[in-house]
Amino acid sequence: MCNVSPDFIAISETKLKSKCCTDIQIPNYNFVHVDCLTNAGGVGLYVNKKMQYTVRQDLELPVDGCESLFIEVKSNNVSGKKYIVGVIYRHPSPDSQAFQLAFTNLLEIMHSEKSNYIIGGDINLNFLKYQIDTHITDYVNSILSLGCISLINKPTRFSSTHQPSLLDHIYTNIIDDNTTTRIALYDISDHLPIFANFNFHPKCAKKYRPKIRCLKNFDLPSFLDDLNTALFDLDFHNQNNSDINTTCNNFILMFNGVARTFSIHKHNGVGRGAGI
């Protein structure tokens, strides 16, 4: 039904296993996937056959309860540059620390490779709780400090027994004024499909650069103001995990993020959580 075929279609929670015999092919697409080890999970990518790509198994996240798949793509649409396309499914779990550590490490690897990237999937972290859940706040601030932004900012899952939630994300370090993102109102499952359309014209596409704090001409009042805001969001008295090591780790991540970049609460000019 599309006038233009997508370059990539990412599927999370495929529930595919090695002995699966289901016909899952789509004409004019190659299908690559990572199987799930349980009755839930698994990820897959439909890649338009016009795209040249290689699977990057070295980038897969080494985290229990998580499947991930990444490919490196070379396309004339990006002026011959290579870029990373990925899909992640993170199984529901209250403990997000291991995933956060692995994902931020992945971002640092791609940054060191000077790679553009687009990563989507069902992450099972509700970004609507950015202001009330310190784990979500810390996760969002940590990826923002590495130049990664999330493009979806509206609820993607609706249930008769739960409040609407934003569990499905698209991450990128590419900013383009002509990029469009949408949430499709199609109830094929309890998660709504999400998509992004990028304009990869060489003059338009550019990497996102967070506002780095200048340490040469250090503005102490601004730093203390940002630190005070971040400490308020951290809220030590309401930590879900009372382990002192976890609390200290959260503080260090927060402090380093504030030291490196301006607060997203003020300097984006549109209020709290503006970077989501």
N, C-alpha and C positions, 0 to 999 in steps of 0.2 A: 504493500500500500504506500511505501515511501517513494517520493520522486527521486531521491538520491539515496543510494545504499550507504549505510554507516561503514566507516573503515573498521571499527571494532565493536563487538557486542560482548559485554562482560556479564557472566552469570555466576552468582554466588549461591551456595547451598545447592549444588547440582545433585547431590546424593548418588553420584556415579561411583561404581566400583570396577575393579579390573575385569570382572566377568560379566559386566553389563552388556546386554545384547540389544538395547533400545536403539532405534534409528534416530540419531541426533544430528544428522548432517543437514546443512542449509546450502542450496545451490550457490556456487561462486564464493564460498567461504571455506577456509581451513579451520579445523577445530582442534585446539590443544587444551589439555585439562590436567588437573591434579586430583587424584582420587581421594575420597574421604575414607577414614579408617573406621567410622561408626555408621549408624543409620542416618546421620545428618552431616551436613557439611560438604566440602568439595567445591572447587572453583573451575571455571572454564572460560576460554576466550574464543569467539568466532572472529577470525581475521580475514578481511577481504583479500581475495587471491591476487589483487594488484599490488599488495604490500609485500615488501621484502623484510624478513624478520628472522631472528634467531632466539631460541629460548634461553633465558638467563637463570639457570638453576642455582647459580651462586648467590642470587639475590633473595631466594626464598627465605621467609622468616623462620628462624629456628625456635619456634614457640609451640608448646603443647596446646591443643585446642584451637589451632589456627591453620588454615590452608591458604597458600598464596601462590601466585603464578605471575611471572614477569617475562616480557619479551623485549628485545632491542630491535627497533625498527629504523630502517633507512628509507626515506621517501623524498622525492623531488619537491614535495609540497613544503618541506622544511629546509629548502635550499641545500639539500644533500646531507643535512645533519642527522645524526642518530638521536633517538630519544627512546625513553622507556615507557611502556604501557603495562599496567598491572591490574590484577584483581585480587582482593583479599576477602576471606570469610573468617571472622573471629567468632568462635562459639560463645554463647552467653556465659558470662562469668563475672562475679563481683570483683575479682582481682585482675586489674588491668596493668599492673606495674611491669610484668615481664613483657607484655605486648608493647607498652610504651617504650621500654628500653630498646627492644628489637627494632621497632619502627623508626625511632629517632636515629639509631645506628644506620639503618638503611638510607635514611635521608642524607646523612653525612657521607656515606659511600657515593651516592649519586651526585652530591655536591662536589666531591673530590674529583669525580669523573667529568664534571661540568655537563651533566646530562639534563636535558629537559625531561619532564615526566608527567604522566597522567595516570592516576591510580584510583580505582573505584572499588566499591564493595559494601557488603553488610558488615559493619565494624562492631555493631552492638554496643556502642557508646552513645548515649543520648545527649546530643549537643544542646538540646533545649534546657538541660540542667546546668548549663555553663556557669550560671551565677549562684547556684545552690549546692553543687557537688564539687568538692575540692579536687577530686580525682579527675573530673572532666575539665575543670579550670586549668589544672596543672598540665594535662595532656594537650589541650588546645594551645596554651602559652608556649609549651616546649616545641611544638611543630612550627608555630608562627616564628619563633626565634631562629629557626633554621630555614626560613624563607618559603615554607610550605603553607598554602592556604586551602581551606575547604570551600567549595563553590556552592554547596546546597545549604540553604538556611531556613527551610520550611519543613514541617512534619512529613515523614515518608511512610509511617506505619500507623494504622488505625485499628483499634480493637474494641469490641463491645465491653470488654472487662478491664481495659487499661487506658490511661490517658494517651493522646497522640504523642509520638516520639520521633526523633530525628536520628535514626540508626544507620542510614545509608549515605555514604559520603563519596565525594569526588575530590581528590587531592591533586594539586598541581603547583609548579613553580613558574608557570607561564601566565602572564597577564596580557590581555588583549582586549581593547575596548569593544571589539566586535564579537567577543565570545558570548554565547547564549547558553543558559542552563534552564532546564525545565523539569518538572515532575509530572509524569503522565498519569491522568486519572483513569487508570485501567486496573480493575480488580482481579488480575490473574492470580494474585496471592494477597496476603495481608500486608505486603510491602508494595508500595507504588514504584514503578520503574522510574529511574532518573537518567538524564542524559545531558551531555554538554557538546556544543558545536564550537570548534576552535577555528579561527582564521590564521593559518600558518604562513601568511604572506611575510617574507623576510623583514619588511619594514614595519610590520605591525606586531609580530610576536616578540615578546621580551620576557625575561625572567623577572619574577617578583623579587624585590629587594626590600627587606624590612628596614625601618629607620634605625640605623645603628647609633648608639650613644657615643658621642665624641669624648674620649678619655684625655685627649691632649688639652682641650679647653673644658674641663669637667665642670658641669653645672650641678653643684651639690644640692641646692634646694629642689631642683627638678627631680634628681635621683631619689631624694628622701621622700618626696611627694609620691612618686611612682612606687617606691618600696612600701610606704604606708598603705597604699591601695591594695597592693599585692598581699601584704600581711593580713589585711582585713578579709580578703577572699580566701586565704589559706585557712583561717579559723581553726587553730589548734584544738580548741575545746570540743569540736564536733568531728574529729577524725574518726572515720569508720574503723580504722585499725589503730589500736593503742600501742603497737610496737614502736619503741623509741627510734629504731633504725629506719622504719618507714617514714616516721614524722621528720626525722633529720634529712632524709633523702628528698622528701617533698620540699623542705625549706631550701636546701642547696640548689635544687633545680629551679625553684622560684627565684632565688637571689641571683643566680647566674643569668637567668632570662632577663631580669630587670637591669642587671649591669650591662648586658649586651645591647638591649634594644629599648626604645621608648615604649611606654605603656600603651597597650591597645585600647585602654579605656578612654583616654583623652585625645591622643594625637591623631586618631583617625577622624575625629570630628563628628562622630555619629553615635557616641555613647558606648556603654559597656558591650563587650562581645562584638564590636564592629568588624573584627577581622574574620569572623566565622563565615 
